[in-house]
């Protein structure tokens, strides 16, 4: 089937490559000229394991354009996967969704199914429908459906090809048949709902996972105060099948492009509907407090932070991605800079992205914020170079590269032998035996 996808971020590009690999004829629409040029040259504009190879494999069924008109004429099903960044109020910015709806409307010449792929508030489909009807030629037939994504950055291809479930929020049998044809080669459980339910499912899922992370981080604080070990506690509760072991790893807090934004959005959506979702508000507060507790641990260990040189392993919000959106490392860096510390950073993938961001114009608030954070920070190209003559090493992303470093080499390079681990990657007893002052979370 011919499929068009508007937006080539993590969701749009992974979805496009997935559909192409399943044999569909895919046209991806991207209005960022720099990104479009990379895509047309066969380059993935961000890091996601395996995506470059799969895109190259399916280049005969995958094209890129900046023309919404071409996208509308190409396919009966048009997936919308543009960004919905958070506003200062916590509400999602629907500007890009509205703009795409208006542009699609102008070129409708027959039935089209417009499919929400972006994470959007409930009732967004109704707004999209109203907008398209307002700007489309009179009498043209179209429908709006929801097909939420459940991709984890760093494991997006695994999630895309082997989903836990596929959700269709559809207004009609006709829309369900079109989506069923697109997804016919998948064996995952299919959940068919009305559109409002599908929109809620995405926000509810991400908010629940964020809640598990905040819960285990709150328990980690209790463990530190009581002398318990959070890893033993997490194992003890995670083996209960009603709870499950996933998302019970204590650390410095969650980040990324989804959890912070989606929890904020769900709180605001609930408030607008007349429900005070106090539970999720507490999830947000715990996540913020977790970063403050980590910073307090740094200050207590170093005593005076001013003029200290601090190395950081990990800049991305999680391993196997170069995405720095809402990364806990950014908050840590900003606070340490306010304390007048000198910062050195290494990350296996995000360092290259960081250097690119420092050279580009501040096109949006995210870029501007990153540039301000990364100014006067030393970006290093090697995990061992970054620890030379430092007073402390912070672990902020659990990259596999950091699993088994040569601690003897690191110890010789460091000025003070202090490691503060925000991801609980190492055994406290072994680190102390090696001669380090070692602090972690909940242990």
C-alpha positions as CSV (number, residue, x, y, z in Angstrom):
1,X,0.0,0.0,0.0
2,X,1.1,3.6,-0.6
3,X,1.6,5.4,2.7
4,X,2.7,9.0,3.5
5,X,4.2,10.1,6.8
6,X,4.5,13.8,7.8
7,X,7.5,14.3,10.1
8,X,10.7,12.4,10.2
9,X,11.7,12.6,13.9
10,X,12.1,9.4,15.9
11,X,8.5,8.3,15.5
12,X,8.0,9.3,11.8
13,X,11.3,8.0,10.4
14,X,11.2,4.7,12.4
15,X,7.6,4.2,11.3
16,X,8.5,5.0,7.6
17,X,11.4,2.6,7.6
18,X,9.3,-0.1,9.3
19,X,6.5,0.2,6.7
20,X,9.0,0.2,3.8
21,X,10.5,-3.0,5.2
22,X,7.0,-4.6,5.3
23,X,6.7,-3.9,1.6
24,X,4.7,-0.6,1.5
25,X,5.6,2.3,-0.8
26,X,6.4,5.1,1.7
27,X,6.8,8.8,1.2
28,X,8.1,10.8,4.2
29,X,7.5,14.6,4.3
30,X,10.0,16.8,6.1
31,X,10.1,20.6,6.0
32,X,13.5,21.1,7.7
33,X,15.9,21.5,4.7
34,X,19.0,20.4,6.6
35,X,17.4,17.2,7.8
36,X,15.7,16.6,4.4
37,X,19.0,16.9,2.6
38,X,20.5,14.3,4.9
39,X,17.6,11.9,4.4
40,X,17.6,12.3,0.6
41,X,21.4,11.5,0.7
42,X,20.5,8.3,2.6
43,X,21.7,9.5,6.1
44,X,19.7,9.1,9.3
45,X,19.8,12.5,11.1
46,X,20.0,11.1,14.6
47,X,21.4,8.0,16.3
48,X,19.2,4.9,16.7
49,X,20.9,1.5,16.6
50,X,20.2,-0.4,13.3
51,X,18.1,2.4,11.7
52,X,20.8,3.5,9.2
53,X,21.3,0.0,7.9
54,X,17.5,-0.7,7.6
55,X,16.9,2.6,5.8
56,X,19.6,1.8,3.3
57,X,18.2,-1.7,2.8
58,X,14.7,-0.3,1.9
59,X,15.7,2.8,-0.1
60,X,13.8,1.6,-3.1
61,X,10.5,1.8,-1.2
62,X,11.3,4.9,0.8
63,X,11.4,8.4,-0.5
64,X,11.6,11.9,1.1
65,X,10.1,15.2,0.1
66,X,9.1,18.6,1.5
67,X,5.8,18.7,-0.3
68,X,2.6,18.1,1.6
69,X,0.8,18.2,-1.7
70,X,2.9,15.3,-3.0
71,X,2.3,13.4,0.3
72,X,-1.5,13.8,0.0
73,X,-1.6,12.7,-3.7
74,X,0.7,9.8,-3.0
75,X,-1.3,7.8,-0.5
76,X,-4.8,7.1,0.9
77,X,-3.4,6.9,4.5
78,X,-1.4,9.9,5.8
79,X,0.3,9.5,9.1
80,X,1.0,12.7,11.1
81,X,4.2,12.4,13.3
82,X,5.2,16.0,13.9
83,X,6.3,17.3,17.3
84,X,4.1,18.4,20.1
85,X,6.7,20.1,22.4
86,X,5.6,21.3,25.9
87,X,4.7,25.0,26.4
88,X,5.8,26.8,29.5
89,X,2.4,25.9,31.0
90,X,3.0,22.2,30.5
91,X,0.4,22.0,27.8
92,X,1.5,20.5,24.5
93,X,2.1,22.9,21.6
94,X,-0.4,21.9,18.9
95,X,0.9,24.4,16.4
96,X,2.6,21.9,14.1
97,X,-0.4,19.5,14.2
98,X,-2.8,22.3,13.2
99,X,-0.5,23.5,10.4
100,X,-0.2,20.0,8.9
101,X,-4.0,19.6,9.1
102,X,-4.5,22.9,7.3
103,X,-2.0,22.0,4.6
104,X,-3.4,18.5,4.1
105,X,-6.9,20.0,3.7
106,X,-5.8,22.2,0.8
107,X,-4.8,19.3,-1.4
108,X,-7.6,16.8,-0.7
109,X,-9.2,15.5,-3.9
110,X,-10.8,12.3,-2.6
111,X,-11.0,10.1,0.4
112,X,-8.0,10.1,2.7
113,X,-7.5,8.6,6.2
114,X,-5.4,11.0,8.3
115,X,-3.8,9.0,11.2
116,X,-2.5,10.6,14.3
117,X,0.9,9.1,15.2
118,X,2.1,12.0,17.4
119,X,1.3,11.8,21.1
120,X,-1.7,14.2,21.4
121,X,-4.3,15.1,24.0
122,X,-7.7,13.5,23.9
123,X,-10.1,15.2,21.5
124,X,-7.3,16.2,19.2
125,X,-8.8,14.1,16.4
126,X,-11.9,16.2,16.6
127,X,-9.9,19.4,16.3
128,X,-8.0,18.0,13.3
129,X,-11.3,17.0,11.7
130,X,-12.8,20.5,12.3
131,X,-9.7,22.1,10.8
132,X,-9.5,20.0,7.7
133,X,-13.3,20.4,7.1
134,X,-12.9,24.2,7.4
135,X,-10.1,24.4,4.8
136,X,-10.8,21.4,2.5
137,X,-12.8,21.6,-0.7
138,X,-16.5,21.3,0.0
139,X,-17.9,17.8,0.0
140,X,-14.5,16.0,0.0
141,X,-14.5,12.8,2.1
142,X,-11.9,12.1,4.8
143,X,-11.6,10.5,8.3
144,X,-9.2,11.0,11.2
145,X,-7.9,8.0,13.2
146,X,-5.4,7.4,16.0
147,X,-2.5,4.9,15.9
148,X,-0.3,5.7,18.9
149,X,3.3,4.6,19.0
150,X,5.1,2.9,21.9
151,X,8.7,3.1,20.8
152,X,11.6,3.4,23.3
153,X,14.5,5.4,22.0
154,X,17.6,3.2,21.7
155,X,15.3,0.1,21.2
156,X,12.9,1.6,18.6
157,X,13.4,-1.1,15.9
158,X,12.9,-3.9,18.4
159,X,9.7,-2.2,19.6
160,X,8.5,-1.4,16.1
161,X,8.9,-4.9,14.7
162,X,7.8,-6.7,17.9
163,X,5.2,-4.5,19.5
164,X,3.4,-5.6,22.7
165,X,0.2,-4.4,21.1
166,X,-1.1,-2.3,18.2
167,X,-3.8,0.2,18.9
168,X,-6.3,1.5,16.3
169,X,-8.6,4.3,17.4
170,X,-11.0,4.5,14.4
171,X,-14.2,6.3,13.5
172,X,-15.4,3.6,11.1
173,X,-15.0,0.1,9.7
174,X,-13.5,1.6,6.6
175,X,-10.7,3.3,8.6
176,X,-10.1,0.0,10.5
177,X,-9.7,-1.9,7.2
178,X,-7.1,0.5,5.9
179,X,-5.0,0.3,9.0
180,X,-5.4,-3.5,9.1
181,X,-4.1,-3.7,5.6
182,X,-1.0,-1.6,6.5
183,X,-0.4,-3.8,9.7
184,X,-1.4,-7.1,8.2
185,X,2.1,-8.7,8.6
186,X,2.3,-8.1,12.4
187,X,1.3,-10.8,14.9
188,X,0.9,-8.5,18.0
189,X,-2.4,-8.3,19.8
190,X,-4.7,-5.7,18.1
191,X,-6.8,-3.3,20.2
192,X,-9.5,-1.5,18.3
193,X,-11.1,1.4,20.1
194,X,-12.8,4.7,19.5
195,X,-10.4,7.6,18.8
196,X,-10.7,9.2,22.2
197,X,-9.7,5.9,23.9
198,X,-6.6,5.5,21.7
199,X,-5.5,9.0,22.5
200,X,-5.8,8.3,26.2
201,X,-4.0,5.0,26.0
202,X,-0.7,6.6,25.0
203,X,-0.7,9.2,27.7
204,X,-1.9,6.7,30.4
205,X,0.9,4.2,29.4
206,X,3.7,6.7,29.6
207,X,2.5,8.3,32.8
208,X,2.2,4.9,34.4
209,X,5.8,4.1,33.5
210,X,7.0,7.4,34.8
211,X,5.1,6.7,38.0
212,X,7.0,3.4,38.5
213,X,10.3,5.3,38.1
214,X,9.3,8.0,40.6
215,X,8.0,5.3,43.0
216,X,11.3,3.3,43.0
217,X,13.3,6.5,43.4
218,X,11.1,7.5,46.4
219,X,11.7,4.1,47.9
220,X,15.5,4.6,47.2
221,X,15.4,7.7,49.4
222,X,13.8,5.6,52.2
223,X,16.5,2.9,51.6
224,X,19.3,5.5,52.1
225,X,17.7,6.8,55.3
226,X,17.2,3.3,56.7
227,X,20.3,1.5,55.6
228,X,18.5,-0.8,53.2
229,X,19.7,-1.6,49.6
230,X,17.3,-0.4,46.8
231,X,18.5,-3.1,44.4
232,X,17.6,-5.8,46.8
233,X,14.2,-4.1,47.5
234,X,13.5,-3.7,43.8
235,X,14.3,-7.4,43.1
236,X,12.0,-8.4,46.0
237,X,9.0,-6.5,44.6
238,X,9.8,-6.8,40.9
239,X,9.5,-10.6,41.0
240,X,5.8,-10.2,41.9
241,X,4.1,-10.7,38.5
242,X,1.5,-8.1,39.4
243,X,4.3,-5.5,39.6
244,X,7.0,-6.7,37.2
245,X,10.7,-5.8,37.2
246,X,10.8,-3.2,34.5
247,X,11.2,0.5,35.3
248,X,12.2,-0.3,38.9
249,X,15.8,0.8,38.6
250,X,16.6,3.7,40.9
251,X,18.6,6.6,39.5
252,X,18.9,10.3,39.1
253,X,15.4,10.6,37.5
254,X,13.7,10.2,34.2
255,X,14.1,12.5,31.2
256,X,13.7,12.3,27.4
257,X,11.3,13.6,24.9
258,X,8.3,11.6,26.2
259,X,7.9,11.0,29.9
260,X,8.3,14.7,31.2
261,X,6.2,16.1,28.4
262,X,3.5,13.4,28.4
263,X,3.1,13.5,32.2
264,X,2.8,17.3,32.1
265,X,0.3,17.0,29.3
266,X,-1.8,14.3,31.0
267,X,-2.0,16.4,34.2
268,X,-3.2,19.4,32.1
269,X,-5.6,17.3,30.1
270,X,-7.1,15.9,33.3
271,X,-7.4,19.4,34.8
272,X,-9.2,20.7,31.7
273,X,-11.6,17.8,31.9
274,X,-12.3,18.6,35.5
275,X,-10.2,16.0,37.3
276,X,-7.3,16.9,39.7
277,X,-4.7,14.2,38.9
278,X,-2.7,14.8,42.1
279,X,-1.0,11.4,41.9
280,X,0.8,12.4,38.7
281,X,1.6,15.8,40.1
282,X,3.5,14.0,42.8
283,X,5.3,11.9,40.2
284,X,6.6,15.1,38.7
285,X,7.7,16.5,42.1
286,X,9.5,13.2,43.0
287,X,11.4,13.3,39.7
288,X,12.5,16.9,40.3
289,X,13.5,16.1,43.9
290,X,15.6,13.1,42.8
291,X,17.9,15.4,40.8
292,X,18.2,17.7,43.8
293,X,19.1,14.8,46.1
294,X,21.8,13.8,43.6
295,X,23.2,17.3,43.5
296,X,23.1,17.4,47.3
297,X,25.1,14.2,47.3
298,X,27.7,15.8,45.1
299,X,28.0,18.9,47.3
300,X,28.2,16.9,50.5
301,X,31.0,14.7,49.1
302,X,33.1,17.5,47.6
303,X,32.3,20.0,50.4
304,X,33.2,23.0,48.2
305,X,32.1,22.7,44.6
306,X,33.5,26.1,43.4
307,X,36.6,25.7,41.2
308,X,36.4,21.9,41.4
309,X,36.8,20.1,38.1
310,X,34.0,17.5,37.6
311,X,33.8,14.9,34.9
312,X,30.5,13.5,33.6
313,X,30.0,10.2,31.8
314,X,26.7,10.4,29.9
315,X,24.9,13.4,28.3
316,X,22.0,11.7,26.6
317,X,18.9,11.0,28.7
318,X,19.3,7.2,28.2
319,X,21.8,4.9,26.5
320,X,21.7,4.0,22.8
321,X,20.5,7.5,21.7
322,X,22.0,10.9,21.2
323,X,18.8,12.6,22.4
324,X,19.4,15.1,25.1
325,X,15.9,16.4,25.5
326,X,15.1,16.8,29.3
327,X,18.2,14.7,30.1
328,X,19.0,14.7,33.8
329,X,22.6,15.6,32.9
330,X,21.5,19.0,31.8
331,X,20.0,20.0,35.1
332,X,23.1,18.7,36.9
333,X,25.4,20.6,34.6
334,X,23.4,23.9,35.0
335,X,23.5,23.6,38.8
336,X,27.2,22.8,38.9
337,X,27.9,25.8,36.6
338,X,26.0,28.0,39.0
339,X,28.3,26.7,41.8
340,X,31.2,27.7,39.5
341,X,32.5,24.2,38.9
342,X,34.5,23.3,35.8
343,X,32.7,20.7,33.7
344,X,34.1,18.0,31.4
345,X,31.7,15.6,29.6
346,X,32.0,12.4,27.5
347,X,29.1,10.5,25.9
348,X,29.5,7.9,23.2
349,X,27.0,9.5,20.9
350,X,25.6,12.8,22.3
351,X,29.0,14.5,22.2
352,X,28.9,14.7,18.4
353,X,25.3,16.1,18.5
354,X,26.4,18.5,21.2
355,X,29.2,19.9,19.0
356,X,26.7,20.3,16.1
357,X,24.2,22.1,18.3
358,X,26.9,24.6,19.5
359,X,27.6,25.5,15.9
360,X,24.0,25.9,14.7
361,X,21.6,28.9,15.0
362,X,19.2,28.8,18.0
363,X,16.1,27.9,15.9
364,X,13.9,26.9,18.9
365,X,13.8,27.0,22.7
366,X,15.3,23.5,23.0
367,X,18.4,24.4,20.9
368,X,18.8,27.7,22.7
369,X,18.6,25.9,26.1
370,X,21.1,23.3,25.1
371,X,23.5,25.9,23.8
372,X,23.4,27.9,27.0
373,X,23.9,24.7,29.1
374,X,26.9,23.5,27.0
375,X,28.7,26.9,26.8
376,X,32.0,26.9,28.7
377,X,31.8,23.1,29.1
378,X,34.6,20.9,27.8
379,X,33.3,18.2,25.5
380,X,35.7,15.2,25.3
381,X,36.0,12.4,22.8
382,X,37.2,9.7,25.1
383,X,36.0,8.3,28.4
384,X,39.6,8.2,29.8
385,X,40.5,11.7,28.6
386,X,37.6,13.3,30.4
387,X,38.8,12.1,33.9
388,X,42.2,13.6,33.7
389,X,42.9,15.9,36.7
390,X,39.3,15.9,37.9
391,X,38.0,16.0,41.4
392,X,35.0,13.8,40.8
393,X,33.4,11.6,38.2
394,X,29.6,11.5,37.8
395,X,27.8,8.7,36.0
396,X,24.6,10.0,34.5
397,X,23.9,7.6,31.6
398,X,24.3,3.8,31.8
399,X,26.0,3.2,28.4
400,X,27.4,-0.3,27.9
401,X,30.8,1.3,27.3
402,X,30.9,2.3,31.0
403,X,30.2,-1.3,32.3
404,X,33.8,-2.4,32.9
405,X,36.3,0.5,32.6
406,X,39.9,0.2,33.6
407,X,39.6,1.7,37.1
408,X,43.4,1.5,37.7
409,X,44.0,3.8,34.7
410,X,41.2,6.1,35.8
411,X,42.5,6.3,39.4
412,X,45.9,7.4,38.2
413,X,44.4,10.2,36.1
414,X,42.0,11.6,38.7
415,X,43.0,14.3,41.2
416,X,40.6,13.0,43.8
417,X,39.3,9.5,43.6
418,X,35.6,10.2,43.9
419,X,32.8,8.5,41.8
420,X,29.2,9.5,42.3
421,X,27.0,7.1,40.4
422,X,23.5,8.2,39.4
423,X,22.7,4.9,37.6
424,X,24.0,2.4,40.2
425,X,26.3,0.8,37.6
426,X,29.0,-0.5,40.0
427,X,29.4,-2.6,43.1
428,X,30.0,-0.3,46.1
429,X,32.3,-2.8,47.9
430,X,34.5,-3.3,44.8
431,X,34.7,0.4,44.2
432,X,35.8,1.0,47.8
433,X,38.4,-1.9,47.6
434,X,39.8,-0.2,44.5
435,X,40.4,2.9,46.6
436,X,37.5,5.2,45.5
437,X,35.1,7.2,47.5
438,X,31.9,5.8,45.9
439,X,28.4,7.1,46.3
440,X,25.3,5.7,44.5
441,X,21.5,5.9,44.8
442,X,19.6,4.1,47.5
443,X,22.5,1.9,48.6
